[in-house]
Amino acid sequence: MKYILFLFFSIAVNASAQDIDVLLIGVSHDYSKYPKQDFSGLHNKIRKFKPDAFFGEFLSREDERLVMDYWCKQPNINRLKMLRSNHTIKDELLPHTIDSLKKLSLLKPNDYRLKTDLAHAYYLDQDVANGHYQFWQVYDFLQQKQDAALENYVGKLLSPQLDTTGRSMRRLKTSEYAFIAFPMMREFGIQELLSMDCQDYDLNWQASWVAFDTAFTLFRKSLTASAEADLKSALDSMNKGFDKYKNIETSSNTMTEWLNTDEAAAISASGDFYLPVMYKTNGFPKEEMLSKIHWWLMRNEGMCHNVVNRARMTGAKKVVVIAGANHRKYMQDIFRKMPNVRVRNINEVD
């Protein structure tokens, strides 16, 4: 009995100490606003990394059920209602249905009706990440080959033309998943996208943002002439950064690589959190700004812990993490402090 207990303890210790290698990619959520992008460099680095899992900025099906409200909750509810009206599946039957469709799809990888059915079942199960993965494969196929019957079937079952808000099927088509994550997952034969987003603090984040904006408006009205000049100088510095950002957006065909630089991270951070030098100005709503920063850090910490915990649960050791560019620097700093985790962003690998 003591040996069995020791064995269980050893397994638990080894699991908790499992090394995880993270390839972190800060991305744009919409590549349609840029010149035609060259993703070949990113794809080649991912190939050399040889991941066994991908994580995306979605809530898991469990968290989607638990989080009562956040910025994308209502669009997801709307999609759910729409898809249930198209064709419903009882909740208790969804796990079996998804399992059966996954097995059939593996047997018939070129059956895009099966992938449509699987996307529908995932969406009903509130697993948006994998609903999107299956839908993208069908969409990608239809971009390359005309199939009116399949297109009609997709329209009736998924109604993608009506899913236009939040993390929608429409948004998916020009997203980081369409150009980076999903093509590489398919190439590696990875069947599911793991979710790592954390929205436990979204209402706190929104409230802190409103509180800061209100206080900052009052602060600007009460500025002395000298303080106004100092503030203008700081805002001018921020605007120069934004101008450079916009110039690169309109000219670069490797935007993702630039988004993973510290320069891009600093410019993006200033859009949300201004410049630290401004916090010293008399009357600046520093406490409200620190509250914003706190809730942002809490979300990023939650995302990093989701990656590590879920990677260990699934046995994944080399994981690609796709997150909005504004998260990249924060997540990278958090990962670096976590035991038994190695993290590099896409620019730090050959």
C-alpha positions as CSV (number, residue, x, y, z in Angstrom):
1,M,0.0,0.0,0.0
2,K,2.9,2.4,0.9
3,Y,4.5,1.6,-2.5
4,I,1.3,2.5,-4.3
5,L,0.9,5.8,-2.5
6,F,4.6,6.6,-3.2
7,L,4.1,5.8,-6.9
8,F,1.0,8.0,-7.1
9,F,3.0,10.8,-5.3
10,S,5.9,10.4,-7.7
11,I,3.6,10.6,-10.7
12,A,2.0,13.7,-9.4
13,V,5.4,15.4,-8.7
14,N,6.7,14.5,-12.2
15,A,3.5,15.8,-13.8
16,S,3.7,19.1,-12.0
17,A,7.4,19.4,-13.0
18,Q,6.8,18.7,-16.6
19,D,8.8,21.0,-18.8
20,I,6.7,23.0,-21.3
21,D,8.3,24.8,-24.2
22,V,6.1,27.7,-25.4
23,L,6.4,29.4,-28.8
24,L,4.4,32.6,-28.3
25,I,3.1,34.6,-31.3
26,G,1.6,38.0,-30.9
27,V,-0.8,38.5,-33.7
28,S,-3.4,40.8,-35.3
29,H,-7.0,39.8,-35.1
30,D,-7.7,41.1,-38.6
31,Y,-5.2,40.8,-41.4
32,S,-7.5,42.3,-44.0
33,K,-6.4,45.8,-43.2
34,Y,-2.8,45.2,-44.2
35,P,-1.0,44.7,-47.5
36,K,-0.9,41.0,-48.6
37,Q,1.0,39.2,-45.9
38,D,3.8,36.7,-46.3
39,F,3.4,34.1,-43.6
40,S,6.0,31.7,-44.9
41,G,8.6,32.7,-42.4
42,L,6.2,32.1,-39.5
43,H,5.1,28.8,-40.9
44,N,8.7,27.6,-41.3
45,K,9.6,28.5,-37.7
46,I,6.5,26.6,-36.5
47,R,7.6,23.6,-38.6
48,K,11.0,23.7,-37.0
49,F,9.5,24.0,-33.5
50,K,7.4,20.9,-34.1
51,P,4.5,21.6,-31.7
52,D,2.2,19.0,-30.3
53,A,-0.5,21.5,-29.4
54,F,-1.9,24.9,-30.3
55,F,-3.6,27.3,-27.9
56,G,-5.9,30.1,-29.0
57,E,-7.5,33.2,-27.5
58,F,-10.9,31.5,-26.8
59,L,-12.7,30.5,-23.7
60,S,-12.9,26.8,-23.0
61,R,-16.4,25.2,-23.2
62,E,-16.3,25.0,-19.4
63,D,-15.4,28.6,-18.9
64,E,-17.9,29.8,-21.5
65,R,-20.6,28.2,-19.3
66,L,-19.2,29.6,-16.0
67,V,-18.5,33.2,-17.0
68,M,-21.9,34.9,-16.8
69,D,-21.0,38.0,-18.8
70,Y,-18.1,39.4,-20.8
71,W,-17.6,41.4,-24.0
72,C,-18.3,38.4,-26.3
73,K,-21.0,36.6,-24.3
74,Q,-24.1,38.0,-26.1
75,P,-22.7,37.3,-29.6
76,N,-22.0,33.7,-28.6
77,I,-25.5,33.3,-27.1
78,N,-26.9,34.7,-30.4
79,R,-25.0,32.2,-32.4
80,L,-26.1,29.4,-30.1
81,K,-29.8,30.4,-30.6
82,M,-29.4,30.6,-34.3
83,L,-27.7,27.2,-34.7
84,R,-30.3,25.5,-32.4
85,S,-33.0,26.9,-34.6
86,N,-31.3,25.6,-37.7
87,H,-30.9,22.1,-36.1
88,T,-30.8,21.2,-32.5
89,I,-29.0,18.4,-30.6
90,K,-29.9,17.6,-27.0
91,D,-27.2,18.6,-24.6
92,E,-26.8,15.1,-23.2
93,L,-26.2,13.8,-26.7
94,L,-23.5,16.3,-27.7
95,P,-20.5,14.5,-26.3
96,H,-21.4,11.3,-28.1
97,T,-22.3,13.2,-31.2
98,I,-19.0,15.1,-31.3
99,D,-17.0,11.9,-30.5
100,S,-18.8,10.0,-33.3
101,L,-18.3,12.8,-35.9
102,K,-14.6,13.2,-35.0
103,K,-14.0,9.5,-35.6
104,L,-16.0,9.6,-38.9
105,S,-14.1,12.7,-40.0
106,L,-10.8,11.0,-39.4
107,L,-12.0,8.1,-41.6
108,K,-13.2,10.4,-44.3
109,P,-11.0,13.5,-44.2
110,N,-12.3,14.9,-47.5
111,D,-16.0,14.7,-46.4
112,Y,-16.7,18.4,-45.8
113,R,-20.3,17.8,-44.8
114,L,-19.0,15.8,-41.9
115,K,-16.8,18.7,-41.0
116,T,-19.8,21.1,-41.2
117,D,-21.7,18.7,-38.9
118,L,-18.8,18.6,-36.5
119,A,-18.5,22.4,-36.5
120,H,-22.2,22.7,-35.7
121,A,-21.9,20.2,-32.8
122,Y,-18.9,22.0,-31.4
123,Y,-20.7,25.4,-31.5
124,L,-23.7,23.9,-29.7
125,D,-21.3,22.5,-27.1
126,Q,-20.0,26.1,-26.7
127,D,-16.6,25.1,-27.9
128,V,-16.1,28.0,-30.2
129,A,-12.4,27.4,-30.9
130,N,-13.1,24.0,-32.4
131,G,-16.3,25.0,-34.1
132,H,-14.2,27.6,-35.9
133,Y,-11.4,25.1,-36.7
134,Q,-13.9,22.8,-38.5
135,F,-15.7,25.7,-40.2
136,W,-12.5,27.2,-41.4
137,Q,-11.5,23.9,-43.1
138,V,-14.9,23.9,-45.0
139,Y,-14.5,27.5,-45.9
140,D,-10.9,27.0,-47.1
141,F,-12.1,24.1,-49.3
142,L,-14.9,26.2,-50.8
143,Q,-12.4,28.9,-51.6
144,Q,-10.5,26.5,-53.8
145,K,-13.3,24.5,-55.3
146,Q,-16.9,25.4,-56.2
147,D,-19.4,23.1,-54.6
148,A,-22.9,24.6,-54.7
149,A,-24.5,21.7,-52.8
150,L,-21.9,21.9,-50.0
151,E,-22.2,25.7,-49.8
152,N,-26.0,25.4,-49.6
153,Y,-25.6,22.8,-46.8
154,V,-23.2,25.1,-44.9
155,G,-25.6,28.0,-45.2
156,K,-28.6,26.1,-43.9
157,L,-26.8,24.5,-41.0
158,L,-24.3,27.2,-39.8
159,S,-25.7,30.4,-41.3
160,P,-22.2,32.0,-41.4
161,Q,-23.6,35.1,-43.2
162,L,-25.5,35.9,-40.0
163,D,-22.7,35.4,-37.5
164,T,-21.0,38.7,-37.9
165,T,-20.3,40.1,-34.4
166,G,-17.8,39.1,-31.6
167,R,-15.5,36.2,-32.4
168,S,-17.6,35.4,-35.4
169,M,-17.4,33.1,-38.4
170,R,-17.1,36.3,-40.5
171,R,-14.2,37.6,-38.4
172,L,-12.5,34.2,-38.6
173,K,-11.9,34.5,-42.3
174,T,-9.3,37.2,-42.0
175,S,-8.0,36.3,-38.6
176,E,-4.7,34.9,-37.2
177,Y,-6.4,31.5,-37.1
178,A,-7.1,31.5,-40.8
179,F,-3.6,32.5,-41.8
180,I,-1.4,31.0,-39.0
181,A,-2.9,28.6,-36.5
182,F,-5.3,26.5,-38.5
183,P,-3.2,25.8,-41.6
184,M,-0.3,24.7,-39.4
185,M,-2.6,22.6,-37.2
186,R,-3.9,20.8,-40.3
187,E,-0.3,20.3,-41.6
188,F,0.7,18.7,-38.3
189,G,-2.5,16.6,-38.0
190,I,-3.5,18.3,-34.8
191,Q,-7.2,17.7,-34.4
192,E,-8.3,20.3,-31.8
193,L,-7.4,23.8,-30.8
194,L,-6.9,24.2,-27.0
195,S,-8.5,27.3,-25.4
196,M,-6.6,29.5,-23.0
197,D,-8.5,32.8,-22.7
198,C,-9.5,34.2,-19.3
199,Q,-12.5,36.5,-19.0
200,D,-13.1,36.2,-15.2
201,Y,-12.1,39.8,-14.8
202,D,-13.6,41.4,-17.9
203,L,-16.3,43.4,-16.0
204,N,-13.7,44.7,-13.6
205,W,-11.5,45.7,-16.6
206,Q,-14.4,47.5,-18.2
207,A,-15.3,49.3,-15.0
208,S,-11.7,50.4,-14.4
209,W,-11.5,51.7,-17.9
210,V,-14.7,53.9,-17.5
211,A,-13.4,55.1,-14.1
212,F,-10.1,56.2,-15.5
213,D,-11.6,57.9,-18.6
214,T,-14.0,59.9,-16.3
215,A,-11.2,60.9,-13.9
216,F,-8.8,61.7,-16.8
217,T,-11.4,64.1,-18.3
218,L,-11.7,66.0,-15.0
219,F,-7.9,66.0,-14.7
220,R,-7.5,67.7,-18.1
221,K,-10.0,70.4,-17.2
222,S,-8.1,71.3,-14.1
223,L,-4.5,71.5,-15.5
224,T,-2.3,74.4,-15.0
225,A,-0.6,75.9,-18.1
226,S,2.8,74.3,-17.3
227,A,1.2,70.9,-16.6
228,E,-0.8,71.2,-19.8
229,A,2.5,71.7,-21.7
230,D,4.0,68.6,-20.1
231,L,0.9,66.6,-20.9
232,K,1.0,67.8,-24.5
233,S,4.6,66.8,-24.8
234,A,3.8,63.2,-23.6
235,L,0.8,62.9,-25.8
236,D,2.9,64.1,-28.8
237,S,5.4,61.4,-28.0
238,M,2.6,58.8,-27.9
239,N,1.2,60.0,-31.2
240,K,4.6,59.7,-32.9
241,G,4.5,56.1,-31.9
242,F,1.0,55.6,-33.3
243,D,2.0,57.2,-36.5
244,K,4.9,54.8,-36.9
245,Y,2.6,51.9,-36.1
246,K,0.1,53.0,-38.8
247,N,2.9,53.5,-41.3
248,I,4.1,49.9,-40.8
249,E,0.5,48.7,-41.0
250,T,0.2,50.2,-44.5
251,S,3.5,49.1,-45.8
252,S,4.7,45.8,-44.3
253,N,4.0,42.4,-45.6
254,T,5.5,40.8,-42.5
255,M,3.4,42.6,-39.9
256,T,3.3,39.8,-37.4
257,E,7.1,39.8,-37.0
258,W,7.0,43.5,-36.2
259,L,4.1,43.0,-33.8
260,N,6.4,40.7,-31.7
261,T,9.1,43.5,-31.2
262,D,9.4,45.4,-28.0
263,E,8.9,48.6,-29.9
264,A,5.5,47.5,-31.1
265,A,4.6,46.3,-27.6
266,A,5.5,49.7,-26.1
267,I,3.4,51.6,-28.6
268,S,0.5,49.3,-28.1
269,A,0.7,49.5,-24.3
270,S,0.7,53.3,-24.5
271,G,-2.7,53.2,-26.2
272,D,-4.2,51.5,-23.1
273,F,-2.0,52.7,-20.3
274,Y,-0.4,56.0,-21.5
275,L,3.3,56.6,-20.5
276,P,4.6,56.0,-17.0
277,V,6.1,59.5,-16.9
278,M,2.6,60.9,-17.0
279,Y,1.7,59.2,-13.8
280,K,3.9,61.6,-11.9
281,T,1.9,64.6,-13.0
282,N,0.1,66.3,-10.2
283,G,-3.6,65.3,-10.3
284,F,-3.2,62.5,-12.9
285,P,-5.6,59.6,-12.0
286,K,-2.8,57.2,-11.1
287,E,-4.9,54.9,-8.9
288,E,-7.5,54.5,-11.7
289,M,-4.7,53.7,-14.1
290,L,-3.1,51.2,-11.8
291,S,-6.5,49.5,-11.4
292,K,-6.7,49.2,-15.2
293,I,-3.2,47.7,-15.3
294,H,-4.1,45.3,-12.4
295,W,-7.1,43.8,-14.2
296,W,-5.1,43.5,-17.5
297,L,-2.4,41.7,-15.7
298,M,-4.9,39.4,-14.0
299,R,-6.3,38.4,-17.4
300,N,-2.9,37.7,-18.8
301,E,-1.9,35.7,-15.7
302,G,-5.1,33.6,-16.1
303,M,-4.2,33.0,-19.8
304,C,-0.7,31.8,-18.9
305,H,-1.9,29.5,-16.2
306,N,-4.6,28.1,-18.5
307,V,-1.9,27.2,-21.0
308,V,0.4,25.6,-18.5
309,N,-2.3,23.7,-16.6
310,R,-4.1,22.4,-19.8
311,A,-0.8,21.5,-21.5
312,R,0.1,19.4,-18.5
313,M,-3.4,17.8,-18.4
314,T,-3.1,16.8,-22.1
315,G,0.6,15.8,-21.9
316,A,1.6,18.5,-24.4
317,K,5.2,19.6,-24.1
318,K,5.8,21.9,-27.1
319,V,2.9,24.4,-27.5
320,V,2.3,27.3,-29.9
321,V,0.3,30.1,-28.1
322,I,-1.5,32.5,-30.4
323,A,-2.6,35.8,-28.6
324,G,-3.4,39.3,-29.6
325,A,-0.2,41.4,-30.0
326,N,-1.2,43.6,-26.9
327,H,-0.9,40.4,-24.8
328,R,2.5,39.2,-26.0
329,K,4.9,41.1,-23.8
330,Y,2.8,40.7,-20.7
331,M,2.4,36.9,-21.2
332,Q,6.0,36.5,-22.1
333,D,7.1,38.2,-18.9
334,I,4.7,36.0,-16.9
335,F,5.7,32.7,-18.5
336,R,9.4,33.5,-17.8
337,K,8.6,33.5,-14.1
338,M,6.8,30.2,-14.1
339,P,8.7,27.1,-13.1
340,N,9.5,24.5,-15.7
341,V,8.4,26.7,-18.5
342,R,10.5,27.9,-21.4
343,V,9.0,30.7,-23.5
344,R,10.2,32.4,-26.7
345,N,8.4,34.7,-29.0
346,I,8.4,34.0,-32.8
347,N,11.3,36.4,-33.4
348,E,13.5,34.6,-30.9
349,V,13.6,31.3,-32.8
350,D,15.5,30.5,-35.9
